[in-house]
Amino acid sequence: MDFAAATPVHPKAIREMLRGVQAYANPSAPHQEARTARALIDSARSRIARALSVKSDNLFFTSGATEANNLAIHGVIRELIQKGASPENLHIIASAFEHLSLESPVRYWESQGVAVSYAKPNEEGIVAPETILKLVRPETVLVSIVAVQSEIGQIQPLKEMRHALESFRAARAQTVQHLFPETAFPILHTDASQSLLFVDLAPDRLGVDMATYGSQKIQGPKGAGVLYKDSSVSLEPLVYGGKQERGIRPGTENVAAILGMAKAFELAVSGRNSRVKKTQKVRDYLRALIEKEIPNVVINGGFKHRIANNLNLSIPGADGDYLAVLMDKEGVALSARSVCVASGVSSGAVEALGRRKEDALGTLRFSLAPWTSKQDARRAMRALKKVLGVALPSPL
């Protein structure tokens, strides 16, 4: 029940990866073996483009979602500075509960003089478009809002945010507009690496200029990701080297991981509706069991805009990390928060909802797989009652 952290690689993706391993040549070399590897990469890019309904030229392969997020944030700001903009004249808007791979580069630029505003969600876990409108200013060059919050599972209204920003974009009045006349500011980016299996996160549907995707979240291999970038957006590379990925991301391509990721994208978009219905039934069944059996449990975030496989709860007085360890001993895998956050730290996403510190420390995130059953839910419920009897001062 920790499907949000990583997913098992699909057998069909593994078969694709074996094809990539056998294509051993460097895709940039001039000979036949290299052309075979290059053709596989080009085909994979086209397959992912079809899955996302975008042009293949707008996709750039990375080592994962973390690199893609960093490339999006650093790439935009460094390109602006390269062209003569001053950090003090730039402004970024991000949500108050972004993943560390997005929050960290944003905070870096904040330390370098770039102004940053953090948009707070409401108690349901949604960042309202009006909140973004109140924060935007003539210096705003980048707005980055997560598509699906990884801990509490809330789907953010990105399309509505795009509509809210249209008047600013149409006016072309941004203070650095003269440096990039072809770009409509503020650029809208999203971290869409979470939950493509359960929600349509295609860039056009979201209304974004850049979008981050990660292979490991959709039953593809780890170490592979994609950044979608509209052709109007200019990026400065994070690293320098060859001309791979049109110079945006140098380095010899990982053919095997790219092929496995392409198959995972195709599988993620097929059969999504039935996958959502089945998983949501089990999730709601687990929620009902927990609310019936566990006194004082607090469900974090609303359910109207929540992805089908997510259930995030707080148990006041408990230690979420300790509970996760005890649950592991009972054979139930889950996490207290995003696994990229150090242990012993309260959930920033839950705190952003206005919850008490003790609630944010006592969180558990259940993220179900498409094949999780009601029997699994009952087993998890029995395990939770058992470990709470150990972990809490007053046993259930």
N, C-alpha and C positions, 0 to 999 in steps of 0.2 A: 504493500500500500504506500509505496514511495515512488510512484510512477512519474511525479513531477521532477524528481532529481535526475533520473536517467531511465531509459527504457531498454529492454532486451533487444538485441539486433534481430530483425526479422530474418528467417531462413532464406527468403528470396533475396534480401539485401546481401546476405553472406555469399550467395552464389554469384551475385554481381561483383562483389569484392574479389572473388577468386579470379574472375576474368581480368580485373585490373592488375592483380599481382602478376599474372602471366604476361601482361603487356609491360615488360620490364624496362623498355627503352625510355630515355629522356624525351618527353614530348616536344622539346624544342630543337632536337637534332634533325638533320636533313634526310636521313635514310628511311627506308620502308618500315622498319620496326618502330621508329619514332613516329612516323605518320599514322601507324596503327594506334599508338597510344594517344596521339593528338585527336584522332577521329573519335575515340571513346570519350574523351573529355568534352569535345564539342557536342557529341550526342547527349551526354549527361546534362550539359547546360541547357540544351533545347528541351529535354524532358522536364526539367525543373521549371523552365519558363512556361511550358504548357500547363503544368500543374498550378502555377501561380497566375496564369493568364497575362504574362508580360513578355516583352522582347528579350531574347537571350542576351543581347548586347548590354542589357541593364543589370546583369547578374555578375557578381565577383565572388570567387571562391576564397574562403579563409580557413583558418585552422579551427574555427568554432564560433559560437555566438559572442564569446568574450572579445575575440579579436575583431569581429564585425562591429560590435558596439564601439570599441575603441577607435576603429577606423572611421566610423561615422562622426563621432564627436571631435576627436583630434584632427581628422582630415578636413572638416569644414573650418574649424578655427585656425588651424595652421595655414590653410590656403588663403584665408582672409588676411592674416598677418603677413604672409609672404607677399601679398599684393599691396601692402602698405597700411592696413588697418591697425589701429592701436587697441590692445586688449581692453583698455579702460573705456573704449567706445563700443564695446560689444556686450550683448546681453543674451543669456540662455535661460529658457524655462524648462524645468524638469519636474516630474511628480515627486512627492515626498516619500514614495515607497518604491523607488526603482531598485532593480537588482544591482549588486555591487559593481558588476562589470560596466554599468552605465553611470552609476553614482560616482564611482572613483575618478574617471576621467573628467566628469563635470566639476567635481570638487578640486581637481588639479588646476583647471583653468580659473576657478574661483580664487585659488591661491596666487594666481598670476595676474590678477587684476580684473578679470572678466566678471561682470555682474551676473549673479545667478538668483533666480526666484524659484522657490519650490512650491508647486501647486499642491494644496492639501485636499485629500478626498473627503467626502461626506461620511457620515457614520455607516452608510451602506457599503463604502469602499469605492465610490465612483468619483472621479475628478470631473466636475461639471464644466462644460464649454464656457460658461459665464466666468468661471474662476480663471480660465486662461485669458479671457478677454480683459479682465481686470489687471492682469500682470503684464500684458504685452505693451511694448513701447517702441518708439522709433529705432532704438538701438538693438531690438530683438532680432537676432540672426538665426536662431535655432530653437525649436520647441521639440522636446523629446518626451513622449509619454508612452509608457509600457502598454502593449495591446491587451495582455491578460496578466494581471498581477500574480506572480508565481506562488505566493504564500496563501492568499485568501481567494484567489481564483476569479476575481472580478474582471469582466470584459469592459474595457473603457470605450467611451463614445467618440472614437477618433474621427469618424466621418463628420459628426456634428461639430467637432473642434475645427476641422478643415473649413467647414462652411462659415463658422464664426470668424475665422481668420481671413476670409476672402477679401473683405474690404481693405485690410491692411496690405494684402498681397497685390491687389489690383491698383492701389494708389502708388506703388513703387516709390514710397517715400522713405524707405529705410536709409539710415545714414551712410551705409557702405554700398548702396545700390549702384553707384557709378563704377565701382570696381568690377561688378558682375552684372551687366545690364540684362543678360539673358536669364538670370535667376530671380524667382519671385520669393522674397523674404517675408516672414520667417520661414525657413526650411522646416518641414514637419517630418520628424523621424520617429519610428517606434521600434521597440524591442519586441518582435513577434515570435521569439524563439519558443515560447511556452504554448502548448495546446493546439497546434495545427491539426492534430488528430481529432479534436472535438469542436473546432470552430473554423470558419472560413476567414483566413487572415491574409488573403491576397491583397497586394498593395492598392489596387484600384478600389476594392471594396472598402478598405480602410481610409482611402483618400490621402495617402502619405507620399512623400518624396523619397524617403529612404526607409528600408525595413530590414531588420536583422532576423535571421533564421538559424537554428542549430539542428544538426543531424541527430544528436543523441537523444533529443526529446521526442523523436518521431520514429523510433525503432531503426534508426540508422547508426553507423559507427561513430564513436567519439573521435574528436580531432578533425571535424569537418563542419563547415558552416557556409552561409551565403549572406552577402550584403546586396540587397536590391538598391539601386541608385538611379533616379531619374536622370536623363541626359543633360538636364539644365543645371545639375549640381556638380560643382568642381570639388575634388578632394586632393589633398596633399598626402602622399603615402606615409605610412608609419615607418616602413623600412625601405632601404634603397638597394637596388641590385639590378637584376635583369628586367626584361620587358614582359614577363608573364603577367597575365590578367591585365593586359594593356597598361602595364607600368604601375597600376594601383596597388598590386600585391605581388611583389617579386618573389621568386623561389620556385624550385621545381615542384610541379603539382603532384599531389598524392592521388594517383589515378584510382587506386583501389577504394579509398575512402570516398572519393567523389562519385564513383559508380554506385557504391552502396547507398550513399545519400540520395542519389537520383531515384533509385528504386523505392526508398523510404518515402520520398515526396509523393510519388505516384500512388503508393499504397495509402498514404495519409488522406488523400483527397477522395479516394474511392470508398464507398460504403460508409461515409461519415454519419449520415442521418440515423441509420440503424445502430451504429456504434454509440451515438449520443443517447438514444432512447434506452438502450439496454443498460448502459453505465449509470445513467441518471436514476433509474429505478433502484439499482443496488445502492447507490449513494444515499438516496432518500430513505431507503429501508434502514441503512446504518445510522443515519441521523435520528430516525424515530427510536431506534433501540437505545441510542446513547441518551437522548433527552428523557426517556422513560426510566432508565436505570441509574443514571449518574446525577446526583443532586447538585444544584448550583452551576451546572455546566453553562458556559457562555459560547454561543455560536458567533464567530466573527465574520462580519460582512453579510450583505443581503443575498437573496437567492434568485431574484428576478434576472440579474445579469451575471450569474455565476456559471462557470464552465461545469460540464456534466460530472466530472470525476473528482471534484474538489470538495473537501469538508475540513474547515479550519475551526478549531474550538479551543477555548481556554478553560482550565480548571483552577480556580483561585486557590492559592496555598500550595500548589504543586510546582515541581521543577520539571519543565518540559524536556530538558536534556536527560534527566534521570529517568523520566517515564519512557522516553524513547529507548534507552538502554534496557530497561526492564521488559519492555514489549518485545525487544529483539530476542531476549532470552526465552520468551514465550513463542517465538517463531513468527512474529508479526513485524515486518519492516515498515517503518514510517519515520518522519523527522519532526523536529520541534519547530523548524523554520527553514528558510533557504539553507541548503547545506554549504553554501559558500560563506556563510556567516559563522564566526567563531563560536564555539560552545560557551555557555555561561552568559551569553548576551541575550537580552530580551528581543522579542520580535519587533523590528522597526515598523513593519507593515501594520501590525496590530496596534502599536502605539499611535500610528498616524490616524487611526480611526477614532482616537480620543479615549481609548481604553486605559484602565489603571495599569500601573507598572506591574503589579502582581499578576494581572491577567496576561500581560505581554510576556511574562516569564514562564507562565504555565500553559503555553500553547502546544498543540499537536496538530500536524497537518496530515490528514489522510488524503492521498491522491491515488485513486483506483485505476487499475488497468482495465481495458475493455473486456477482459475475460474474468474479472473478479465476480464472484457469485454471492448470493445471499448466504450460502453456507460459510463462505469466507467472512462475511460481515458478522455473522453470529460468533464465529471463532474469535474475531478481533474484539467483539464486545465482551466475551468471557475473559479474554486476556486483560483487557483494560480494567475490568472490575477487580481482577486478581491483583494487578500491580498497584492499583490505587489503595488497596488494603495494606500494602507494604509501604507505599510512599507517603501517604497522608497521615497526619497525627491522629485523626479520627477515622478508623477504617469504615468502609461502606458496609 
